[in-house]
Amino acid sequence: MTEATEQEKALRLATEAGHILLENGAEISRVEQTMEHIASAYGVSDESFFVLSNGIITTGQQYARAEFIPIRGTQLSRVVDVNQLSRDVSAGRVPLDELASRLQAIRTSKGKPWWEVVAGIALGVASFSILFGGSLVDAAATFACGLLLGAFMTFVGAHLSRIFGNLLGGLVGGLLCVLAVTLGFGEHLPNMIIGTIIALVPGVPFTNGMRDLANEDYIAGATRLMDAFLAFLCIALGVVLAFIVEGLFAGGLMQLSTPAIDPVASAWYIQLPAAFIGTVGFSALFGAPRKYYVDCGIVGMLGWAVYLLTATAASLHVVGAAFLGALTVAAVSSVLAVVRKCPTTVFLICGIIPLVPGGGIFWTAYYLVGDQLRLAATTGFTALKVTIAIAGGIILMGAIAGRVKRRKVNGE
């Protein structure tokens, strides 16, 4: 094989690695760095990679390729596998011919079994219903709704467009919770719906969009955040439709009281385990490797602990508490990434979910249906501020971690 042919093959395989990373939840900077490391390891020095949220452009001395990468379901285990493969390539342990077969094996590797994903969703939504003020009875009812919603997402939603899938998921989740309360299974409908719709939250584009902004990838960051906000809107619209359908059969909109806080489930010794279990559940949904489930759970629990401590004991506004919680999640994720030799993305995407303002999505949708526009605007604006606070915490810690890494590379 001539040198030119080898370099062309190296660029093609580097692009293949970037493709796997991008479609499975990696941030832009990781995709670019991995491609550069693989290319340089095989002697390519004149390469150029331009990565967008759904595409990669690769150029070399005698090579050019543009590849469109559709958005698919996230499998963080493949991100971990490609990251480890990149380390092996940089260490000179992978011949060029072997790289192709290993990338193919990663790309065709099976995701989580359906039962593990469904069980993870059920555990996650049940735990998060507690975090948002629900009782243990609400958690049991939400667990049952989560099993049905998880099955719907796995066998039906996965074959729909993302917009229609989120809208229909919000509708199904809302109707399941309404039905459960109507049958006497569950005490506080809002807490159940809030917990249930968290399963639909676009954690990957939301988190990576903020990380891309922190890394000054403004086009990709803005695109991913726009995708996340569109998903939030579709979920809220689905919940709105659920209330409309319920109102048609009940003769009017169900009247809900202000958010309930169960005195038993709100104790810290229940809240913290619930945050841990809920984060572990969603780690299965996002396809994180099983060996990192406990780590992800710890990240989510610590972030929620800081949020509770600052919001209750210190009486800090929820916006400030969300900022400090997100800062904690990002910081612990960065440390674990070094200790466990695993991409920060795995811990960050899973650990940030407890802080997502699911309550804001629900109450904004409910007030809109009830024509209470002032309350809808107030609730929606608060949710937006919490979202910005979470983004600020992730971006700030990302900037700090990036600066530390650059100083380490430069030997400062």
Secondary structure, 3 states (H helix, E strand, C coil): CCHHHHHHHHHHHHHHHHHHHHHCCCCHHHHHHHHHHHHHHCCCCCCEEEEECCEEEEEECCEEEEEECCCCCCCHHHHHHHHHHHHHHHCCCCCHHHHHHHHHHHHCCCCCCHHHHHHHHHHHHHHHHHHCCCCHHHHHHHHHHHHHHHHHHHHCHHHCCHHHHHHHHHHHHHHHHHHHHHCCCCCCHHHHHHHHHHHHCCHHHHHHHHHHHHCCCHHHHHHHHHHHHHHHHHHHHHHHHHHHHHHHHHCCCCCCCCCCCCCCCCCHHHHHHHHHHHHHHHHHHCCCCHHHHHHHHHHHHHHHHHHHHHHHHCCCCHHHHHHHHHHHHHHHHHHHHHHHCCCHHHHHHHHCHHHCCHHHHHHHHHHHHCCCHHHHHHHHHHHHHHHHHHHHHHHHHHHHHHHHHHHHHCCC
